[in-house]
Amino acid sequence: MDNIRNAVEEGKPGIVTRLLSKAIDSGINPQIILKEALLPAMRKMGQEYKEEDSDVARILAAARAMKKGMDFLEPYLDGSYFGTLGKVILGTAGGDLHDLGKNLVAIMFRSVGFEVIDLGVDVSAMRFIKAVKEHPDVNIVCVSSLLTTSMPEMKHIVHELNELHSRKNFKVMVGGGPVTEAFAKKIGADGYTDNAASAAQIARKFIENEKENK
């Protein structure tokens, strides 16, 4: 488990997959591998990204290694593991081409069991609306922004989502460098997070609360 964590943090996808194969062959439960090796590694990298303790290239390398590890492990995780918790649509607000934070969030969402529909960067309100209509079973819509200049577009996206008749069926989460909890509340979002790991935790809480209220 320590070696897998180190390989992810060091951005070595080839070593990650070899170690995962060895762990599976040794009879280690895939869920244990996910929870005790892959997730802790990405939480650490996500925290370093948040605190700017690591350079972007290193975090990108770690994210690639993590994705490679997740792709390798997926067939061993109870078939439909990704999607058992719910469905998430995410993208970076129009006018913003940054995707590192969004990619980390996507990885963390998948890691806890969400199916992720990643719309990419520079996503317009119209594209978010189209995606929601294409996926009527969506549980959570996430909008990210790393530029203050794209925050008005984030506000516009959330406003358009809030106008949908199906709005009661999904939650809206926002996040990113310049975004604050106060701003999230002001524009009508349901949730705010300042890092990838807590985004998945908040989303999971939304799902749990929804099930309890049914």
Residue pairs with C-beta under 8 A, 6 or more apart in sequence:
1 23
1 33
1 36
1 37
3 19
4 16
4 19
4 20
4 23
4 33
4 37
4 38
4 41
4 69
5 37
5 38
5 40
5 41
5 44
6 41
7 15
7 16
7 19
7 65
8 16
8 37
8 38
8 41
8 42
8 45
8 62
8 65
8 66
8 69
9 41
9 44
9 45
9 62
10 61
10 62
10 65
11 58
11 60
11 61
11 62
11 64
11 65
12 65
13 64
13 65
13 67
13 68
13 69
16 65
16 66
16 68
16 69
16 72
17 68
17 69
17 72
20 33
20 69
20 72
20 73
21 72
23 33
23 37
24 30
24 33
24 76
30 73
30 76
30 77
31 77
33 73
34 73
34 77
34 111
38 66
38 69
38 70
38 73
38 111
39 108
39 111
41 62
41 66
42 62
42 63
42 66
42 104
42 107
42 108
42 111
42 196
42 197
43 108
43 197
45 54
45 59
45 62
45 63
45 66
45 104
46 104
46 108
46 195
46 196
46 197
47 53
47 195
47 197
48 54
48 59
49 59
49 100
49 101
49 104
49 195
49 196
50 194
50 195
56 100
59 100
59 104
60 100
63 100
63 103
63 104
63 107
66 107
67 107
70 107
70 110
70 111
74 81
74 82
78 84
81 113
82 110
82 113
82 114
82 115
82 116
83 113
83 114
83 115
84 113
85 112
85 113
85 114
85 204
85 207
86 113
86 114
86 115
86 139
86 140
86 203
86 207
87 114
87 115
87 116
87 117
87 135
87 137
87 138
87 139
87 140
88 109
88 114
88 115
88 116
88 117
88 138
88 139
88 140
88 141
88 142
88 203
89 117
89 119
89 128
89 131
89 132
89 135
89 138
89 140
89 141
89 142
90 102
90 105
90 106
90 109
90 116
90 117
90 118
90 119
90 141
90 142
90 143
90 144
91 102
91 118
91 119
91 120
91 121
91 123
91 127
91 128
91 131
91 142
91 143
91 144
92 98
92 99
92 102
92 120
92 121
92 122
92 123
92 143
92 144
92 145
92 146
92 150
92 176
93 123
93 143
93 144
93 145
93 150
93 151
93 153
93 154
93 157
94 122
94 123
94 124
94 125
94 150
94 153
94 157
95 122
95 147
95 149
95 150
95 153
96 121
96 122
96 144
96 145
96 146
96 147
96 149
96 150
96 153
97 121
97 122
98 121
98 144
98 146
98 147
99 120
99 121
101 144
101 146
101 175
101 176
101 177
101 196
102 118
102 121
102 144
104 196
105 142
105 144
105 175
105 196
105 199
105 200
106 116
106 118
107 196
108 196
108 197
108 199
108 200
109 116
109 199
109 200
109 203
110 116
111 200
112 200
112 201
112 203
112 204
114 139
114 140
114 200
114 203
117 131
117 135
117 138
119 127
119 128
119 131
123 143
123 157
124 153
124 157
125 153
125 156
125 157
125 159
125 160
125 161
126 160
128 141
128 143
128 157
128 160
128 161
129 160
129 161
129 164
131 138
132 138
132 141
132 161
132 164
132 166
132 170
136 166
136 169
138 169
138 170
139 170
139 171
139 203
139 206
139 207
139 210
140 170
140 171
140 172
140 173
140 203
140 206
140 207
141 161
141 170
141 171
141 172
141 173
142 172
142 173
142 174
142 175
142 199
142 203
143 154
143 157
143 158
143 172
143 173
143 174
143 189
144 174
144 175
144 176
144 179
145 151
145 153
145 154
145 174
145 175
145 176
145 177
145 178
145 179
146 176
146 177
146 178
147 177
147 178
148 178
151 178
151 179
151 183
154 174
154 176
154 179
154 187
155 187
158 172
158 174
158 187
158 188
158 189
159 187
159 188
161 167
161 172
162 172
162 188
171 190
171 191
171 203
171 206
172 188
172 189
172 190
172 191
173 189
173 190
173 191
173 192
173 193
173 199
173 202
173 203
174 183
174 184
174 187
174 189
174 191
174 192
175 192
175 193
175 194
175 195
175 199
179 192
179 194
180 192
181 192
183 192
184 191
184 192
185 192
190 206
191 202
191 203
191 206
193 199
193 202
